[in-house]
Amino acid sequence: MWSRAWPERDVEAVSALYSDRAVFYSSPFRSPQAPREYVTWAFEDQAEAECRFGEPLVDGDRAAVDWWAVLTARDGSVESIAGTSLLRFDTNGCVVEQRDVWSTEAGRRELPDWAS
């Protein structure tokens, strides 16, 4: 769902993936946020997003997935971002915790072959 919702900046579609009590750590150095709050903020400045995701590694109620994106801001600046999300799910399959680590670089870096 993220792979379709991110380029469309669809806050509702992304929010539907999370439990009402979910917490989102967008960086190790930021305070946790509600997923909807984070996604609304993150999508606000994006004019365009091209993203890809690797094959998730799943173990019980936890998963890890690599991702890569090229983002164009509303001012026309472009940056590439690569990261990994660590996820924990409830019994209904909704995300209850997400921890991201990522790095950015100015300009466009082509999306890697490993990403689908």
N, CA, C and O atoms as a MOPAC input file, in Angstrom:
PM7 MOZYME 1SCF
protein

 N      0.81000 1    -1.19200 1     0.00000 1
 C      0.00000 1     0.00000 1     0.00000 1
 C      0.86100 1     1.26800 1     0.00000 1
 O      0.54900 1     2.22900 1    -0.70200 1
 N      1.94100 1     1.27000 1     0.78400 1
 C      2.82500 1     2.43700 1     0.80400 1
 C      3.32400 1     2.75700 1    -0.59800 1
 O      3.43600 1     3.92700 1    -0.96500 1
 N      3.62500 1     1.72000 1    -1.38800 1
 C      4.18800 1     1.94700 1    -2.72200 1
 C      3.22000 1     2.68000 1    -3.64400 1
 O      3.65500 1     3.39200 1    -4.54800 1
 N      1.92500 1     2.52100 1    -3.43300 1
 C      0.92300 1     3.27900 1    -4.21400 1
 C      0.56900 1     4.59800 1    -3.53900 1
 O      0.38600 1     5.60800 1    -4.21800 1
 N      0.47200 1     4.59900 1    -2.23300 1
 C     -0.00600 1     5.78000 1    -1.50600 1
 C      1.02700 1     6.90100 1    -1.44000 1
 O      0.66200 1     8.07600 1    -1.47100 1
 N      2.30200 1     6.55700 1    -1.34900 1
 C      3.34000 1     7.58400 1    -1.22700 1
 C      3.36000 1     8.49600 1    -2.44700 1
 O      3.28100 1     9.71200 1    -2.27400 1
 N      3.46200 1     7.97600 1    -3.68200 1
 C      3.46800 1     8.87900 1    -4.84600 1
 C      2.18700 1     9.71500 1    -4.97300 1
 O      2.21000 1    10.82700 1    -5.50100 1
 N      1.08300 1     9.16900 1    -4.48800 1
 C     -0.18900 1     9.89400 1    -4.55200 1
 C     -0.41200 1    10.79800 1    -3.34000 1
 O     -1.40200 1    11.52500 1    -3.27600 1
 N      0.51600 1    10.74700 1    -2.37900 1
 C      0.39800 1    11.51700 1    -1.13600 1
 C     -0.95400 1    11.24000 1    -0.46300 1
 O     -1.63700 1    12.16200 1    -0.01800 1
 N     -1.32200 1     9.97000 1    -0.39600 1
 C     -2.62500 1     9.54700 1     0.12300 1
 C     -2.51700 1     9.22800 1     1.61300 1
 O     -2.22900 1     8.09600 1     2.00100 1
 N     -2.75000 1    10.23900 1     2.43200 1
 C     -2.65000 1    10.10300 1     3.88800 1
 C     -3.62700 1     9.05600 1     4.41000 1
 O     -3.27800 1     8.27700 1     5.29700 1
 N     -4.84100 1     9.02600 1     3.87400 1
 C     -5.86000 1     8.08000 1     4.34700 1
 C     -5.44100 1     6.63600 1     4.10600 1
 O     -5.59700 1     5.79000 1     4.98600 1
 N     -4.90900 1     6.35000 1     2.91800 1
 C     -4.50300 1     4.97800 1     2.59600 1
 C     -3.37900 1     4.51000 1     3.50500 1
 O     -3.39900 1     3.37500 1     3.97900 1
 N     -2.40300 1     5.36900 1     3.75300 1
 C     -1.29700 1     5.00200 1     4.64300 1
 C     -1.80900 1     4.84100 1     6.07100 1
 O     -1.45500 1     3.87300 1     6.74400 1
 N     -2.62100 1     5.75600 1     6.53500 1
 C     -3.13200 1     5.70900 1     7.91000 1
 C     -3.92200 1     4.43300 1     8.18100 1
 O     -3.92200 1     3.93400 1     9.30600 1
 N     -4.59000 1     3.90500 1     7.17100 1
 C     -5.39300 1     2.69000 1     7.33100 1
 C     -4.53700 1     1.45900 1     7.64600 1
 O     -5.07000 1     0.44200 1     8.09000 1
 N     -3.24400 1     1.53300 1     7.42900 1
 C     -2.34800 1     0.41100 1     7.69700 1
 C     -1.96500 1     0.29700 1     9.17100 1
 O     -1.38900 1    -0.70800 1     9.58900 1
 N     -2.28300 1     1.32000 1     9.95400 1
 C     -1.83000 1     1.42300 1    11.33500 1
 C     -2.97300 1     1.29400 1    12.33300 1
 O     -4.10100 1     1.71400 1    12.07300 1
 N     -2.65600 1     0.70800 1    13.47300 1
 C     -3.57300 1     0.64600 1    14.60300 1
 C     -3.81600 1     2.05600 1    15.13700 1
 O     -2.98100 1     2.94200 1    14.95400 1
 N     -4.94300 1     2.26300 1    15.78700 1
 C     -5.24400 1     3.56300 1    16.38700 1
 C     -4.23100 1     3.95000 1    17.46300 1
 O     -4.05200 1     5.13400 1    17.75000 1
 N     -3.57900 1     2.97200 1    18.05000 1
 C     -2.61000 1     3.25400 1    19.11500 1
 C     -1.15400 1     3.17800 1    18.63100 1
 O     -0.23000 1     3.15100 1    19.44400 1
 N     -0.95700 1     3.14500 1    17.32900 1
 C      0.38200 1     2.99000 1    16.75000 1
 C      1.27100 1     4.19900 1    17.02900 1
 O      0.79400 1     5.32500 1    17.16400 1
 N      2.56700 1     3.94000 1    17.11200 1
 C      3.56800 1     5.00000 1    17.22200 1
 C      4.55000 1     4.85700 1    16.07200 1
 O      4.86600 1     3.75400 1    15.62700 1
 N      5.02300 1     6.00500 1    15.60600 1
 C      5.89600 1     6.07100 1    14.44800 1
 C      7.13700 1     6.85900 1    14.84200 1
 O      7.04500 1     8.02800 1    15.21700 1
 N      8.29200 1     6.21800 1    14.75800 1
 C      9.57100 1     6.87400 1    15.00900 1
 C     10.21900 1     7.09000 1    13.64700 1
 O     10.81200 1     6.16300 1    13.09500 1
 N     10.11500 1     8.28700 1    13.10400 1
 C     10.61200 1     8.54300 1    11.75300 1
 C     12.13200 1     8.65200 1    11.69300 1
 O     12.71900 1     8.63600 1    10.61200 1
 N     12.74900 1     8.76000 1    12.83000 1
 C     14.20600 1     8.84600 1    12.92600 1
 C     14.58700 1     8.52500 1    14.37200 1
 O     13.81300 1     8.79900 1    15.28900 1
 N     15.76300 1     7.95200 1    14.58200 1
 C     16.17500 1     7.66700 1    15.95700 1
 C     16.27000 1     8.91800 1    16.83300 1
 O     16.24500 1     8.81500 1    18.05900 1
 N     16.38000 1    10.09600 1    16.21700 1
 C     16.57500 1    11.32300 1    16.97500 1
 C     15.33400 1    12.20700 1    17.03500 1
 O     15.41800 1    13.36400 1    17.44700 1
 N     14.19700 1    11.67800 1    16.63100 1
 C     12.93500 1    12.42800 1    16.70400 1
 C     12.00800 1    11.75900 1    17.69700 1
 O     12.08700 1    10.55200 1    17.92700 1
 N     11.13200 1    12.55100 1    18.28100 1
 C     10.12000 1    11.99700 1    19.18500 1
 C      9.11000 1    11.18900 1    18.39200 1
 O      8.89400 1    11.45000 1    17.20800 1
 N      8.48600 1    10.20200 1    19.03900 1
 C      7.47900 1     9.41200 1    18.33000 1
 C      6.26600 1    10.27300 1    17.96400 1
 O      5.95000 1    11.24700 1    18.64800 1
 N      5.60200 1     9.89800 1    16.88400 1
 C      4.40600 1    10.59500 1    16.42200 1
 C      3.33400 1     9.57100 1    16.08800 1
 O      3.62200 1     8.38700 1    15.91800 1
 N      2.10500 1    10.03500 1    15.99800 1
 C      1.04800 1     9.20900 1    15.42800 1
 C      1.34600 1     9.09700 1    13.93200 1
 O      1.77000 1    10.08000 1    13.32400 1
 N      1.13600 1     7.93100 1    13.32600 1
 C      1.44000 1     7.77900 1    11.90000 1
 C      0.76700 1     8.83300 1    11.01400 1
 O      1.40800 1     9.37600 1    10.11400 1
 N     -0.50700 1     9.12700 1    11.25400 1
 C     -1.20400 1    10.12400 1    10.43800 1
 C     -0.52000 1    11.49700 1    10.52900 1
 O     -0.38800 1    12.19600 1     9.52500 1
 N     -0.09500 1    11.86700 1    11.71700 1
 C      0.58600 1    13.15300 1    11.92400 1
 C      1.88400 1    13.20500 1    11.12200 1
 O      2.17400 1    14.19800 1    10.45400 1
 N      2.66300 1    12.12100 1    11.19600 1
 C      3.92100 1    12.09600 1    10.47000 1
 C      3.69300 1    12.14400 1     8.95700 1
 O      4.31900 1    12.94000 1     8.25800 1
 N      2.81000 1    11.30600 1     8.46200 1
 C      2.58500 1    11.22000 1     7.01500 1
 C      2.03700 1    12.53700 1     6.46700 1
 O      2.43700 1    12.96900 1     5.38600 1
 N      1.14200 1    13.16700 1     7.18800 1
 C      0.61700 1    14.46400 1     6.76000 1
 C      1.76100 1    15.46000 1     6.62100 1
 O      1.85100 1    16.17000 1     5.61900 1
 N      2.62600 1    15.51500 1     7.61500 1
 C      3.78400 1    16.42000 1     7.57400 1
 C      4.71800 1    16.06400 1     6.41900 1
 O      5.14000 1    16.94400 1     5.66900 1
 N      5.04000 1    14.78100 1     6.27200 1
 C      6.00600 1    14.35200 1     5.25700 1
 C      5.50900 1    14.60200 1     3.83500 1
 O      6.29000 1    14.99700 1     2.96900 1
 N      4.23100 1    14.37900 1     3.58700 1
 C      3.67600 1    14.54900 1     2.24700 1
 C      3.43400 1    16.01500 1     1.89200 1
 O      3.31400 1    16.35800 1     0.71600 1
 N      3.36300 1    16.86300 1     2.88500 1
 C      2.99700 1    18.26500 1     2.68800 1
 C      3.89500 1    18.99600 1     1.68600 1
 O      3.39900 1    19.78400 1     0.88100 1
 N      5.18200 1    18.75300 1     1.72300 1
 C      6.12500 1    19.47700 1     0.86800 1
 C      6.47300 1    18.72500 1    -0.42200 1
 O      7.22600 1    19.23200 1    -1.25300 1
 N      5.92800 1    17.52500 1    -0.58700 1
 C      6.28500 1    16.71200 1    -1.75300 1
 C      5.38400 1    17.01400 1    -2.93900 1
 O      4.16200 1    16.89700 1    -2.84900 1
 N      5.99800 1    17.40500 1    -4.05600 1
 C      5.24300 1    17.59100 1    -5.29600 1
 C      5.17600 1    16.27900 1    -6.06100 1
 O      4.21000 1    16.00700 1    -6.77400 1
 N      6.22900 1    15.46400 1    -5.90100 1
 C      6.30500 1    14.20000 1    -6.62300 1
 C      7.16400 1    13.23100 1    -5.82700 1
 O      8.13300 1    13.63200 1    -5.18300 1
 N      6.80300 1    11.95900 1    -5.87400 1
 C      7.58900 1    10.92300 1    -5.19700 1
 C      7.60400 1     9.67000 1    -6.06000 1
 O      6.57400 1     9.22100 1    -6.56300 1
 N      8.78900 1     9.12800 1    -6.21100 1
 C      8.97400 1     7.85300 1    -6.90500 1
 C      9.62600 1     6.93300 1    -5.88900 1
 O     10.69200 1     7.25800 1    -5.36700 1
 N      9.01200 1     5.78800 1    -5.59300 1
 C      9.53900 1     4.94400 1    -4.52900 1
 C      9.51200 1     3.46900 1    -4.90600 1
 O      8.74500 1     3.03600 1    -5.76600 1
 N     10.36100 1     2.72400 1    -4.24300 1
 C     10.43700 1     1.28000 1    -4.41300 1
 C     10.72500 1     0.66200 1    -3.04200 1
 O     11.30400 1     1.29600 1    -2.16100 1
 N     10.30100 1    -0.59500 1    -2.89400 1
 C     10.49300 1    -1.32200 1    -1.64500 1
 C     11.13800 1    -2.67200 1    -1.92200 1
 O     10.86900 1    -3.30200 1    -2.94500 1
 N     11.99000 1    -3.11000 1    -1.00300 1
 C     12.58900 1    -4.43000 1    -1.09800 1
 C     11.62100 1    -5.48100 1    -0.58200 1
 O     10.51300 1    -5.16100 1    -0.15400 1
 N     12.03800 1    -6.71300 1    -0.62700 1
 C     11.23300 1    -7.82800 1    -0.10900 1
 C     11.29300 1    -7.78700 1     1.41900 1
 O     12.38700 1    -7.81500 1     1.98400 1
 N     10.15000 1    -7.72100 1     2.09900 1
 C     10.16800 1    -7.66900 1     3.57200 1
 C     10.72300 1    -8.95600 1     4.18200 1
 O     10.51700 1   -10.05000 1     3.65500 1
 N     11.42300 1    -8.80400 1     5.29100 1
 C     11.85100 1    -9.93800 1     6.10300 1
 C     10.88000 1   -10.01500 1     7.27200 1
 O     10.73200 1    -9.04600 1     8.01500 1
 N     10.21800 1   -11.14800 1     7.44400 1
 C      9.15800 1   -11.28400 1     8.44000 1
 C      9.53000 1   -12.36200 1     9.44500 1
 O     10.01500 1   -13.43100 1     9.07800 1
 N      9.29200 1   -12.06200 1    10.73200 1
 C      9.50200 1   -13.01800 1    11.81200 1
 C      8.41700 1   -12.79000 1    12.84600 1
 O      8.49800 1   -11.84400 1    13.63100 1
 N      7.40600 1   -13.64000 1    12.85800 1
 C      6.29800 1   -13.49800 1    13.79700 1
 C      5.54600 1   -12.20400 1    13.56600 1
 O      5.04300 1   -11.96400 1    12.46800 1
 N      5.46300 1   -11.36100 1    14.59900 1
 C      4.72100 1   -10.09600 1    14.48900 1
 C      5.62100 1    -8.92600 1    14.08900 1
 O      5.23300 1    -7.76500 1    14.21600 1
 N      6.81900 1    -9.23700 1    13.60800 1
 C      7.77500 1    -8.18700 1    13.22800 1
 C      8.21100 1    -8.35300 1    11.77600 1
 O      8.22200 1    -9.45300 1    11.22400 1
 N      8.56800 1    -7.21500 1    11.18100 1
 C      9.08100 1    -7.23300 1     9.80500 1
 C     10.06900 1    -6.09000 1     9.63700 1
 O     10.04100 1    -5.10300 1    10.37300 1
 N     10.93200 1    -6.24900 1     8.66000 1
 C     11.86600 1    -5.18900 1     8.26200 1
 C     11.81600 1    -5.08800 1     6.75000 1
 O     11.74500 1    -6.09900 1     6.05200 1
 N     11.85300 1    -3.85700 1     6.24600 1
 C     11.81900 1    -3.66200 1     4.79700 1
 C     12.68300 1    -2.46200 1     4.41700 1
 O     12.62400 1    -1.40600 1     5.04700 1
 N     13.48500 1    -2.65200 1     3.37000 1
 C     14.28900 1    -1.56400 1     2.81400 1
 C     13.44200 1    -0.79700 1     1.81000 1
 O     12.56300 1    -1.36400 1     1.16200 1
 N     13.71400 1     0.49200 1     1.68800 1
 C     12.99500 1     1.30700 1     0.71100 1
 C     13.90200 1     2.40000 1     0.18100 1
 O     14.92700 1     2.73100 1     0.77700 1
 N     13.49400 1     2.95800 1    -0.96500 1
 C     14.29800 1     3.94700 1    -1.68100 1
 C     13.32900 1     4.87300 1    -2.37700 1
 O     12.31700 1     4.41700 1    -2.91100 1
 N     13.61200 1     6.15400 1    -2.38500 1
 C     12.72500 1     7.10200 1    -3.06600 1
 C     13.51300 1     8.26800 1    -3.63100 1
 O     14.58100 1     8.62900 1    -3.13700 1
 N     12.95500 1     8.84000 1    -4.67500 1
 C     13.42600 1    10.10600 1    -5.21500 1
 C     12.26100 1    11.07500 1    -5.04000 1
 O     11.17200 1    10.85500 1    -5.57200 1
 N     12.50100 1    12.14700 1    -4.28900 1
 C     11.44600 1    13.09500 1    -3.94400 1
 C     11.71300 1    14.44200 1    -4.59600 1
 O     12.83700 1    14.94500 1    -4.59100 1
 N     10.65700 1    15.01000 1    -5.15500 1
 C     10.71900 1    16.36300 1    -5.68900 1
 C      9.84500 1    17.23900 1    -4.80000 1
 O      8.64700 1    16.99600 1    -4.65800 1
 N     10.44900 1    18.25200 1    -4.20800 1
 C      9.70800 1    19.16600 1    -3.33100 1
 C      8.94100 1    20.17900 1    -4.17300 1
 O      9.18300 1    20.32700 1    -5.37000 1
 N      8.03100 1    20.85900 1    -3.53500 1
 C      7.22000 1    21.86700 1    -4.23300 1
 C      8.07400 1    22.99400 1    -4.80900 1
 O      7.66400 1    23.64900 1    -5.76700 1
 N      9.27000 1    23.22900 1    -4.23100 1
 C     10.15600 1    24.26900 1    -4.76800 1
 C     11.02100 1    23.76400 1    -5.92700 1
 O     11.83200 1    24.51200 1    -6.47200 1
 N     10.84200 1    22.48200 1    -6.30300 1
 C     11.57100 1    21.90100 1    -7.42100 1
 C     12.85600 1    21.18200 1    -7.04900 1
 O     13.45600 1    20.52000 1    -7.89600 1
 N     13.29000 1    21.29800 1    -5.80600 1
 C     14.50700 1    20.59900 1    -5.38500 1
 C     14.24500 1    19.08400 1    -5.34800 1
 O     13.13000 1    18.63100 1    -5.08900 1
 N     15.29900 1    18.33200 1    -5.61200 1
 C     15.19600 1    16.87200 1    -5.68200 1
 C     16.16200 1    16.26200 1    -4.68700 1
 O     17.29300 1    16.72700 1    -4.54500 1
 N     15.71400 1    15.21300 1    -3.99300 1
 C     16.59800 1    14.47100 1    -3.11500 1
 C     16.26400 1    12.99500 1    -3.20700 1
 O     15.12900 1    12.60200 1    -3.47800 1
 N     17.28700 1    12.19200 1    -2.97400 1
 C     17.12000 1    10.74800 1    -2.91000 1
 C     17.18000 1    10.34800 1    -1.44600 1
 O     17.95200 1    10.90400 1    -0.66600 1
 N     16.36000 1     9.38000 1    -1.08900 1
 C     16.31200 1     8.91600 1     0.29200 1
 C     16.26700 1     7.39300 1     0.28900 1
 O     15.51100 1     6.78800 1    -0.47100 1
 N     17.07600 1     6.78400 1     1.13700 1
 C     17.10700 1     5.33700 1     1.27400 1
 C     16.98500 1     5.00600 1     2.74900 1
 O     17.59400 1     5.66600 1     3.59100 1
 N     16.19700 1     3.98200 1     3.06500 1
 C     16.02300 1     3.65900 1     4.47000 1
 C     15.53500 1     2.24800 1     4.70100 1
 O     15.32600 1     1.46800 1     3.77200 1
 N     15.36200 1     1.95000 1     5.97500 1
 C     14.82700 1     0.67500 1     6.41400 1
 C     13.78300 1     0.95800 1     7.48300 1
 O     13.99700 1     1.78100 1     8.37300 1
 N     12.65800 1     0.27300 1     7.38700 1
 C     11.60900 1     0.37200 1     8.39600 1
 C     11.53400 1    -0.93100 1     9.17600 1
 O     11.50200 1    -2.01600 1     8.59500 1
 N     11.50500 1    -0.81100 1    10.49400 1
 C     11.29400 1    -1.94300 1    11.39000 1
 C      9.86200 1    -1.83200 1    11.89500 1
 O      9.47500 1    -0.80700 1    12.45700 1
 N      9.08000 1    -2.87900 1    11.69700 1
 C      7.64500 1    -2.82500 1    11.96800 1
 C      7.23600 1    -3.90800 1    12.96000 1
 O      7.80900 1    -4.99600 1    12.99200 1
 N      6.22900 1    -3.58100 1    13.77000 1
 C      5.60000 1    -4.56800 1    14.65500 1
 C      4.09900 1    -4.48600 1    14.42000 1
 O      3.54200 1    -3.39300 1    14.31900 1
 N      3.43300 1    -5.65700 1    14.33100 1
 C      2.01800 1    -5.73500 1    13.98100 1
 C      1.18200 1    -6.28200 1    15.12600 1
 O      1.67800 1    -7.04100 1    15.95900 1
 N     -0.09800 1    -5.89200 1    15.16500 1
 C     -1.02500 1    -6.48300 1    16.12300 1
 C     -1.65300 1    -7.73000 1    15.49600 1
 O     -1.32500 1    -8.08600 1    14.36500 1
 N     -2.54700 1    -8.38800 1    16.22100 1
 C     -3.15900 1    -9.63500 1    15.74100 1
 C     -4.06700 1    -9.41600 1    14.53000 1
 O     -4.40500 1   -10.37400 1    13.83400 1
 N     -4.46500 1    -8.17400 1    14.27300 1
 C     -5.29400 1    -7.85800 1    13.10100 1
 C     -4.45700 1    -7.49700 1    11.87600 1
 O     -5.00300 1    -7.21100 1    10.81000 1
 N     -3.14300 1    -7.50900 1    12.02600 1
 C     -2.26800 1    -7.18800 1    10.91400 1
 C     -1.98800 1    -5.70400 1    10.73700 1
 O     -1.39100 1    -5.29700 1     9.74100 1
 N     -2.41500 1    -4.89500 1    11.69700 1
 C     -2.14500 1    -3.45100 1    11.63300 1
 C     -0.81100 1    -3.14500 1    12.30900 1
 O     -0.43000 1    -3.80700 1    13.27400 1
 N     -0.11300 1    -2.15000 1    11.80200 1
 C      1.15700 1    -1.74100 1    12.39600 1
 C      0.88100 1    -1.04400 1    13.72300 1
 O      0.04300 1    -0.14400 1    13.79500 1
 N      1.58500 1    -1.46000 1    14.77400 1
 C      1.47600 1    -0.79900 1    16.07600 1
 C      2.73600 1    -0.00900 1    16.41900 1
 O      2.71500 1     0.86700 1    17.28300 1
 N      3.82500 1    -0.32600 1    15.73500 1
 C      5.06600 1     0.40600 1    15.96000 1
 C      5.89200 1     0.37100 1    14.67900 1
 O      6.03200 1    -0.67200 1    14.03900 1
 N      6.43700 1     1.53500 1    14.31900 1
 C      7.34400 1     1.62200 1    13.17600 1
 C      8.52300 1     2.48500 1    13.57200 1
 O      8.36900 1     3.58300 1    14.10500 1
 N      9.71700 1     1.95300 1    13.29400 1
 C     10.96400 1     2.67500 1    13.54700 1
 C     11.73300 1     2.73600 1    12.23600 1
 O     12.02800 1     1.70400 1    11.63400 1
 N     12.05300 1     3.94000 1    11.80000 1
 C     12.76800 1     4.12400 1    10.54000 1
 C     14.17500 1     4.63700 1    10.77300 1
 O     14.42500 1     5.41200 1    11.69600 1
 N     15.07700 1     4.20100 1     9.93600 1
 C     16.40400 1     4.79700 1     9.81500 1
 C     16.60400 1     5.06700 1     8.34100 1
 O     16.25000 1     4.24000 1     7.50100 1
 N     17.17100 1     6.22300 1     8.02100 1
 C     17.29600 1     6.60400 1     6.61400 1
 C     18.40600 1     7.61700 1     6.42800 1
 O     18.92000 1     8.20800 1     7.37800 1
 N     18.75200 1     7.79300 1     5.16700 1
 C     19.77100 1     8.75900 1     4.78600 1
 C     19.31100 1     9.45300 1     3.50700 1
 O     18.62600 1     8.85700 1     2.67500 1
 N     19.69400 1    10.71600 1     3.36100 1
 C     19.30800 1    11.46100 1     2.16200 1
 C     20.54100 1    12.00400 1     1.45800 1
 O     21.61400 1    12.15100 1     2.04400 1
 N     20.34700 1    12.29200 1     0.18800 1
 C     21.38800 1    12.89900 1    -0.62200 1
 C     20.70600 1    13.82900 1    -1.61200 1
 O     19.69900 1    13.46800 1    -2.22000 1
 N     21.25300 1    15.02100 1    -1.77300 1
 C     20.69400 1    15.96400 1    -2.74300 1
 C     20.82800 1    15.38800 1    -4.14800 1
 O     21.82900 1    14.75300 1    -4.48100 1
 N     19.81100 1    15.61700 1    -4.96100 1
 C     19.83600 1    15.15700 1    -6.34300 1
 C     19.19200 1    13.80100 1    -6.51700 1
 O     18.73600 1    13.17000 1    -5.56300 1
 N     19.16800 1    13.37800 1    -7.75300 1
 C     18.53400 1    12.11200 1    -8.10300 1
 C     19.56000 1    10.98800 1    -8.17400 1
 O     20.54200 1    11.07500 1    -8.91100 1
 N     19.32300 1     9.93900 1    -7.40400 1
 C     20.07900 1     8.68700 1    -7.50500 1
 C     19.08200 1     7.65400 1    -8.01500 1
 O     17.99300 1     7.51000 1    -7.45900 1
 N     19.44500 1     6.94900 1    -9.05100 1
 C     18.52100 1     5.97600 1    -9.63300 1
 C     18.12100 1     4.92900 1    -8.61000 1
 O     18.91100 1     4.54700 1    -7.74600 1
 N     16.88400 1     4.47300 1    -8.72000 1
 C     16.37900 1     3.45800 1    -7.81300 1
 C     17.10900 1     2.13800 1    -8.08300 1
 O     17.36600 1     1.79900 1    -9.23800 1
 N     17.44300 1     1.39300 1    -7.02400 1
 C     18.24100 1     0.17500 1    -7.19000 1
 C     17.44400 1    -0.97800 1    -7.80500 1
 O     16.21300 1    -0.99500 1    -7.76700 1
 N     18.16800 1    -1.92900 1    -8.36600 1
 C     17.53900 1    -3.09800 1    -8.98700 1
 C     16.82300 1    -3.98500 1    -7.98300 1
 O     15.84400 1    -4.64000 1    -8.34000 1
 N     17.28200 1    -4.02400 1    -6.74000 1
 C     16.67000 1    -4.91900 1    -5.75400 1
 C     15.27000 1    -4.48100 1    -5.34200 1
 O     14.50200 1    -5.27900 1    -4.80500 1
 N     14.94200 1    -3.24300 1    -5.58600 1
 C     13.64100 1    -2.72100 1    -5.16200 1
 C     12.59000 1    -3.01000 1    -6.22000 1
 O     12.85200 1    -2.89800 1    -7.41800 1
 N     11.40000 1    -3.38100 1    -5.76900 1
 C     10.33200 1    -3.70600 1    -6.72800 1
 C      9.41800 1    -2.53700 1    -6.98000 1
 O      8.47200 1    -2.65000 1    -7.76000 1

